[in-house]
Structure formats: structure tokens, C-alpha cells
Amino acid sequence: MLAVFALTFLAFLPCLRNGFVDYDDPDVLLDVLQWRGLGPAQLRWMWSTLHFARYMPLSWMSLGLDYTLWGLDPRGYHLTAMLLHAATAAALFGLARRFFSGPADARRANLCAAFAALAWSLHPLRVEPVAWASQRRDLVSGLFYVLAASAYLDGRARLSFLYYVFSLLGKEIGLTFPLILAALDVYPLRRLSPDPRRWTEPGVRRVWLEKLPFAAAAAASGAAAFWAEARLGALAPLGEFSVHQRLAQSAWAMLFYLWKTLWPSGLHALYLAPAELDPWSPPFLAGQAAAALLLWTLWRDRRARPAPWTAFAAYVFQLLPVLGAAKFGLQLAADRFSYLPGMTLAILAGAGLARSGSRRAAPLLACAVLAALAALTWRQCGYWKDSDALWNRALAVNPAHAVALNNLGVEAARRGEVPEALGYFEKAAQARPSYVLALDNLGLTLVRAGRTEDARRVFSRALELQPRSALLRAHAALAENAPKRGR
């Protein structure tokens, strides 16, 4: 367990050289004063606010402690994130060890559990929640999530419930945990049959009754999250994003995280969804077909091989809140969304190692895999060094990344490089004509450059997309009243 903790911590050392980035860090942390400290006023705010559409008092408290210790030095925040992630990896080792208690060789079981924990913690998909200061909530919630699952496997339901409440107070990402408990009851606890038709038998009623407190906590947390997102206007209504589009995105994302787990190349911040998602287009149609085929195959073999079916069901359950059924934001997927589901896949990989027949080849291959993952993670941490590095990485993977182009334009404008900023904003508006933020920034920069006629045309286009935006109207008025200075 100590080795898992230490190796995980060492793999993320480059994060200590990183600063804050312009991806939510200003809105969540840098421009907000209320969380800075752990006094009575700060604690009242932390336990009552829905700032940024999140109820996460424990995460705010961890950030408040960081401010007390480090001020706004980003190294302290990254250090705490690394410690939390390493602690979660150590806890995951303990959880995985419970699955591998069958082999007579205890040392081999420990090594397989260590491989599972490290295959998860060293994976470059973990870099985003660790290297991004604003995502502290994923780390706090994830640690208590693992502890809750471990306590449940040990038969301590009350302690598991307490840990689960702490997890929800870090972030509501674990809403489907009651379903995970049912999956654990199928395998390895075998309290439920793999055949759902037997789940209503009188003998299993107690199994379902003990889930009620977990379900109630999840429902309360989910309702608060839904209300906060709706109040912020972040949820897309069915009229803008249909049921078929949501199912297509969900199927695509489910396979996306599986593929990136197996082949972690091209990782970057914010995988953009198309401006108009066509569920009948080849990528999304193939995703739906492949997801249906995979689910049907596992369901067919659920009695003969309950472990793979249970693991995949748990993987899907953990992804449900972020697959796309409740559409929010511009993203099609995000590395941080794999934080909990990746644990299930890693434990399954550890189980494969435990069942391998070879005593030498398999451990050597496992060590090679872990070394490769650690190297990729070390490199991935560097992409979060600052805003320019973050968005240049996204642009290198996707040259038409409108958000990356827009944010690089913002950085150029801050440095006073107006022509460079105009170039970025124009490319962002071309890459995604409906991206109002890029149009707004382009219009303001055109005013700054004295090109008021061009600015008026840009703001006119933006107001056609968002006619009720008071901010756009104010900026358009600024362009109308600005003196002409030529091109």
C-alpha cells in the first residue's frame, strides 16, 4: 500500500511546476473570495453555496485549508491534489485486495491488487483531475467513494453510508453508487443472483432494504445538482438536443473511455461535441452498434461469467451521470469523467493478471505497462503547466478546436498582442460559427483595434444567436458608440 502511494505521488511530480489555468480556475477559485480560509464566514458559505452549480462543501474546505497554508501559491494546491490522488490509489489497493483474496498465494494476490491500483492511478487519464486545481472535487469525492465500497464489502453498511455521504459532499459524481452496491451483491458477494428474475424473491428483500439510505442520499444530491445546473442554464432542453442524440452521445462516450484506457493517445482538455450532433453519422452510428453488441454479448454470458458482466455493468453505472443523457456544456467527453469508471476497469485488469497461467511473463508485462503509463502521465502533466501549454496541446490534437483558439486569443489579448488575438478569435468563429463567446471576444478586440464597422457586424451575428443576452447588447452598444479609426 505504501509502495502504491509513493509511486503514484512520484509520477505526478511535474504538477508541482504548474500554475493555475484559465479553464474554470478564475471563475471557481481566483476571482472568488468567499472560500479563502476556514473561519466561520467561510464555512457558512461553503456549506450553503451552489457556486458554479455545485454543492461540494468538503471540497471547498480542502481548498480553504490550502489557502490557509499556501495562500494562492499553485504549488500547494497541486501538492494537496497529488496527496489525495495517491491516498485514493492506496485505498483502491485495499479494495482490489478484497477481490483477489481467493488465490492461496497471498503475495501474488497483493501484487495483483497493486497492479490494479497502479494501472488506475498511473494512467494519463487521471492527469486532468489531479493537475487541474478547479477539479479538487473529483479527488475528494473519489477517495470517500473507494472507502465506502471497501466498507460495504467488509459488511459495515453504516460506515459505508457515512463514507458515501462524505463522497457526495465532495461532489455528486457518485450518484449511481447504490447501483454499484447491487452489482457487488451479484459478484463477488453473491447475495444476488445474476438472473434479475430472482431479485424479487422474499429472501433478498433485506439486500434491497439496506440500499434505501444510499438511494435517498443519492436522490437528494442529484436533485440539488439538477436544480443548480438548470438554474445556471447549463442543461440543454429536449428541443435542442433530442433523445436519439443523447443516446448516440452516450454510446459513443461509453466506448471512448474504454478505447482511451487501452490506447491513451491524443489526450487533451475538452473534447468538443459537434455543433450539430448527427446520430446517424458513421462515428455515432458505429458507437451505438458496438455498444449494443457488447452489452448483448456480456448479458448472454452473465451466468457463465458473472465477473466481466458485473464489472462492465458497474463501469456503465459509474458513467451514467456524465454520458450525455443530461446534456450540459460543450464537451463530448472529458478525461476526468473516467476517474471512477477507470477503477472498475483496473480491478478487472488485476483479476486478469491474477488468473494468468504464467508466473514470469505476466508480471514482466505488467511492469512494462505500468512504466509506460507512468511515462505518459509524466508528459501529460506538462500540458497543464499554464494556459498556453494547455490550449496549444488541444490545438495540436484538433486544429479546429474553437475553445482552444478562443482561449489562446484571450491570452494574446492580455499580453497586448492584438493582431495575434484577432487571428485566434477569427479562426475560432470560423471553426464554430455558433460559438457566441468567440464572437463576443472578436467584436471587443475589433473595437480595440479601431475596426468598429467590422465589430458591429460581428455583434449583430452574435445577437442573432443570443438575442436576450444583456452582456452582448452592452458590448454591441460599445461598438456603436466607438469612434471610427480605420482598419
HELIX and SHEET records of a PDB file:
HELIX    1   1 LEU A    2  ALA A   11  1                                  10    
HELIX    2   2 LEU A   13  ARG A   17  5                                   5    
HELIX    3   3 ASP A   25  ASP A   25  1                                   1    
HELIX    4   4 PRO A   26  LEU A   30  3                                   5    
HELIX    5   5 PRO A   40  MET A   46  1                                   7    
HELIX    6   6 HIS A   51  ALA A   53  5                                   3    
HELIX    7   7 PRO A   57  TRP A   70  1                                  14    
HELIX    8   8 PRO A   74  PHE A   99  1                                  26    
HELIX    9   9 ALA A  106  SER A  121  1                                  16    
HELIX   10  10 PRO A  124  ARG A  126  5                                   3    
HELIX   11  11 VAL A  127  ALA A  131  1                                   5    
HELIX   12  12 ALA A  133  GLN A  135  5                                   3    
HELIX   13  13 ARG A  136  LEU A  153  1                                  18    
HELIX   14  14 ALA A  157  GLY A  170  1                                  14    
HELIX   15  15 GLU A  172  GLY A  174  5                                   3    
HELIX   16  16 PHE A  177  VAL A  186  1                                  10    
HELIX   17  17 PRO A  196  ARG A  198  5                                   3    
HELIX   18  18 PRO A  202  VAL A  204  5                                   3    
HELIX   19  19 ARG A  205  LEU A  209  1                                   5    
HELIX   20  20 LEU A  212  LEU A  232  1                                  21    
HELIX   21  21 VAL A  243  LEU A  262  1                                  20    
HELIX   22  22 PRO A  282  ARG A  300  1                                  19    
HELIX   23  23 PRO A  306  LEU A  319  1                                  14    
HELIX   24  24 LEU A  320  VAL A  322  5                                   3    
HELIX   25  25 ASP A  335  SER A  338  5                                   4    
HELIX   26  26 PRO A  341  ALA A  354  1                                  14    
HELIX   27  27 ALA A  361  GLY A  382  1                                  22    
HELIX   28  28 SER A  387  VAL A  397  1                                  11    
HELIX   29  29 ALA A  402  ARG A  414  1                                  13    
HELIX   30  30 VAL A  418  ALA A  431  1                                  14    
HELIX   31  31 VAL A  436  ARG A  448  1                                  13    
HELIX   32  32 THR A  452  LEU A  465  1                                  14    
HELIX   33  33 ALA A  470  ASN A  481  1                                  12    
SHEET    1   A 2 TYR A 271  LEU A 272  0                                        
SHEET    2   A 2 GLN A 331  ALA A 333 -1                                        
END                                                                             
